[in-house]
Amino acid sequence: MNKISSMLYFHFFTLVKAPKFIIPLGVLILLQFIHYSTVTSPPTDYFNYIFLSEIFTFIVAIWLGYISHHFIDETTEQLLILRLRSHIKYYTIRTVFLFLISTSLALISVSIPAIFNFTGLFYQFTPAYFIYSFLIFLGSSFAGVSLGALFHPRVVPQKAEAPILAIFIALIAVTRYPITQAYPFLTPILWLLPNTSAHHALIPDSTHLTLMTVAFILLTSLAYGFFYSVINIYLLTKNKF
């Protein structure tokens, strides 16, 4: 347990000290503030605002997942694996770390509408809405960071193509719903990406969100995150240094 805790602390402080980590968080906060500053009083399509905010969070999560491997060099990573005496244990701890990062992103994203609510600019943001929104953001964040983490240099060794491919995948992921609506034959292929852009369709009137709907969004997003994590652990364990 001490090794796991120390490993998590190491990853956390290594990441927090890096400017590349601060920039995505700053972009997320800026996007959310701009987004909620356009809210009408009171908002007539409250959950459309939340789901667009979810997409911002998902994109930044992919960004963070993608760069998360660039803060620890291969030598340090090998030493950490030797300390744990297990590749699988090390990468599982990294998955836990990514989940903690997802929690932080969800808290940041849900805090912005809460701040606007306290200032009277975003009405009706009740404690239930706060919890529902947090759970939606948490699921999408974990799916995003796990998807971004798949672009590890040992999984996608082409350094020039990797960021372009990551951006392309992110764009396809956030537009999956309209793409499959226009081209249904792509559905069997695009199911590999989380359907973040379709979450708003689960609430046709944009005014009522149920616990069952939130649970469905959370569980499906977490399932994608764990699916990507398992693939990532398998590939990194197979493609050793």
Residue, then its C-alpha position, 0 to 999 in steps of 0.5 A: m500500500n505504501k508503494i502504491s501511495s508513493m507512486l501516486y504521489f510521485h506521478f501527481f507532483t511530477l505532473v503538477k510541476a509541468p507547464k504542459f499540465i497547467i496549460p490544458l487546465g487553463v484552457l478548460i477553465l477559460l472555455q467553461f467561463i466563456h461558455y457559461s457567460t453566454v447563459t440566458s437568465p434563467p436558462t431555457d436549455y439548461f442541460n444543453y449547456i451542461f452537455l456542451s460543457e461535457i464535450f469541452t471536458f472530454i477534449v481536454a481530458i484526451w489532451l491530458g491523457y495524451i501528454s501524461h506519458h511525456f512527464i516521466d522518461e523511460t529510465t525513470e519508468q523502468l526504475l519504477i517498474l523494477r521497484l514494483r516488480s510488475h509491469i501490470k501493477y505499475y500500469t494499473i497504478r497509472t490507470v488509478f492516477l488517470f482516474l484521479i486526474s479525471t476527478s479533478l477535471a470533473l470538479i473543475s468543470v462542475s465548479i464553474p456553473a456553481i460559481f455562476n450560480f452563487t453570483g446569480l448568473f446561472y440560476q437553478f443549479t441545485p445540489a442535485y444538478f451539481i451531483y448529476s453534472f459532476l458524475i457526467f463530467l467524471g465519466s467523460s473525463f475518464a473516457g477521455v484521459s484513457l483514450g488519450a493515454l492510448f497514444h503512448p510512444r511505445v503504442v504509437p511510436q510515430k512521434a510526428e503522426a501521433p498528435i495528428l492522429a489524437i486530434f483526428i480521433a478526438l474530433i471524430a469522438v465529439t461528432r460521432y452522433p451527427i456522423t452516425q445520424a448522417y451515415p448509419f453504416l459507420t455505426p459498427i465502426l464508431w462504437l469504439l469511441p464514446n458517444t459523448s455528443a449523443h448524451h443531449a439526445l437522452i433528454p429531449d426537452s432539455t429540462h429534466l434529468t433523471l438519476m437513471t439517465v445520469a447512471f447510464i451516461l456515467l456507467t457507459s463512459l466509465a466502461y469506455g475508460f476501463f476498456y481503453s485502460v485494459i487495452n493500454i495495459y495489454l499493449l504496454t506490457k506486450n511492447k516492453f522497453 
